[in-house]
Amino acid sequence: MFWLAETEIGIQIINFRKANMREANRHGKPQTLIDADGEVRELTAEDMAKFRPAAEVLPLSLRKKLGVRGPQKAPVKERITIRLSREVVEQFRESGEGWQTRVDAALREWLKSHSPT
């Protein structure tokens, strides 16, 4: 079970399974997010008022690990439509995430020794 606790640094999510009893008692009894039917209850205005942006409540070390990326300054790639054989596309897709980047790298490598005309 998870619950929200308001602390000096903001709202924290507490996991009872991982928190020791002393920490749980320090925060007081939580208001459960599960209703009598076992469903997640609707958040109240009071719940929503306690929410803060992640940048305000997450420690700096965690914010760095998340690596939030800002807007792209200038597009470095162009979106196009290209028709390739099914076999080529399947092999690249089967290679996993980032397959389009690998297609781009293969074409760049080909251009090193060939003329596009």
Residue pairs with C-beta under 8 A, 6 or more apart in sequence:
1 15
1 16
1 17
1 30
1 32
1 34
2 13
2 14
2 15
2 16
2 33
3 13
3 14
3 16
3 30
3 31
3 32
3 33
4 11
4 12
4 13
4 14
4 30
4 31
4 47
4 50
5 11
5 12
5 13
5 14
5 27
5 28
5 30
6 12
6 50
7 27
9 57
10 52
10 56
10 57
11 50
11 51
11 52
11 57
12 57
14 23
14 24
14 27
14 30
16 24
32 41
33 40
33 41
33 43
34 40
34 41
35 41
54 63
55 63
58 66
77 104
92 99
92 100
92 102
92 103
93 99
95 102
